[in-house]
Amino acid sequence: MKNADEVLRRKELEIKRVKGEIEALRVAAQLLREKEDPAPVRQKLAKVLRIR
């Protein structure tokens, strides 16, 4: 039987990973919509990718 604390820790890490992926997708969507100067959005994407 798995230790409940270990299962909880793994699930919390998985949630953190998925939240990071969602944020990266949001930034990517902004980049795709950006028509003029995408530099600020690219900087945000770089920050999100560094966090992962």
Number of C-alpha atoms within 10 A of each C-alpha: 3 6 7 9 9 10 11 11 11 12 12 12 12 12 12 13 13 12 12 16 15 12 15 19 14 13 19 16 12 15 17 11 10 12 8 6 9 13 11 10 17 15 12 15 20 13 12 16 13 8 9 10
